[in-house]
């Protein structure tokens, strides 16, 4: 799965991803920050862990990383995570359950 459109809704602090299968994912900044895939947040052990994000966190900046991921800088200054398309899709499908 790859995105065909990505929209940042600033006022809602939401990233909206339209996938090539036609499905749409709405991912809040807090959800994305909580599931940051970087080694600082996730460590080096297997499995992913949700980390409670700072209150009111927003997306400050987005940039594409190659043709396979997004880099996100959050309002708290954190910008270490590279959000691959599969990771974003996983957050959309399972991450909302925390």
C-alpha distance (Angstrom), angle and dihedral (degrees) to the residues before:
residue distance angle dihedral
X1 . . .
X2 3.74 . .
X3 3.79 131.2 .
X4 3.77 119.6 -106.1
X5 3.82 92.8 -173.3
X6 3.79 135.8 16.0
X7 3.79 121.7 -169.1
X8 3.79 127.0 -175.2
X9 3.81 110.4 -149.9
X10 3.79 99.1 -160.4
X11 3.82 98.8 -172.8
X12 3.81 91.8 51.0
X13 3.84 94.6 39.4
X14 3.82 88.0 -130.1
X15 3.78 133.9 136.6
X16 3.80 111.6 -148.8
X17 3.80 116.1 -159.1
X18 3.80 122.6 -170.1
X19 3.81 109.5 -160.0
X20 3.78 128.9 -149.5
X21 3.83 90.1 -107.7
X22 3.83 89.4 60.8
X23 3.81 96.4 -106.4
X24 3.79 120.0 131.0
X25 3.81 125.9 -145.1
X26 3.82 123.1 -162.2
X27 3.79 109.8 -160.6
X28 3.78 121.1 -175.7
X29 3.79 120.1 -137.9
X30 3.81 89.0 -119.3
X31 3.81 91.7 54.0
X32 3.79 92.3 48.5
X33 3.81 92.5 46.8
X34 3.80 91.0 48.4
X35 3.81 92.2 53.0
X36 3.81 95.5 43.5
X37 3.81 106.4 156.6
X38 3.82 97.5 -150.4
X39 3.80 122.1 121.8
X40 3.81 91.1 -115.9
X41 3.80 90.6 60.2
X42 3.80 100.1 32.4
X43 3.79 102.6 30.3
X44 3.77 118.5 -152.7
X45 3.80 100.1 -70.0
X46 3.80 122.0 106.0
X47 3.78 120.8 -91.9
X48 3.77 132.5 37.7
X49 3.79 125.7 -90.5
X50 3.78 128.4 -161.0
X51 3.80 114.2 -128.9
X52 3.79 117.9 -160.3
X53 3.82 105.6 -111.1
X54 3.79 124.0 -136.4
X55 3.81 113.3 -85.4
X56 3.79 113.2 -91.7
X57 3.81 95.5 11.7
X58 3.80 114.3 169.3
X59 3.78 137.1 -178.5
X60 3.79 109.4 -94.4
X61 3.81 98.6 178.6
X62 3.80 141.4 0.7
X63 3.78 128.9 -161.1
X64 3.76 133.1 172.7
X65 3.81 116.6 -114.2
X66 3.78 106.9 -150.1
X67 3.78 110.2 -56.6
X68 3.79 94.4 -55.0
X69 3.81 111.1 61.9
X70 3.79 152.5 12.2
X71 3.75 127.8 -114.6
X72 3.80 112.4 -147.1
X73 3.79 127.9 -164.6
X74 3.79 111.4 -162.5
X75 3.78 128.4 -151.7
X76 3.81 90.0 -105.4
X77 3.82 88.6 62.2
X78 3.81 95.9 -107.2
X79 3.80 111.4 140.3
X80 3.82 107.6 148.6
X81 3.80 99.4 107.7
X82 3.77 125.5 95.8
X83 3.79 107.8 -156.8
X84 3.81 106.6 -152.8
X85 3.79 118.1 -158.9
X86 3.84 91.0 -107.7
X87 3.82 90.7 50.5
X88 3.81 91.9 50.9
X89 3.79 90.0 48.4
X90 3.83 90.0 49.2
X91 3.82 91.2 51.6
X92 3.81 89.4 50.1
X93 3.81 92.6 50.4
X94 3.81 103.4 35.9
X95 3.79 111.0 2.3
X96 3.77 95.7 78.3
X97 3.77 88.4 68.9
X98 3.83 88.6 64.7
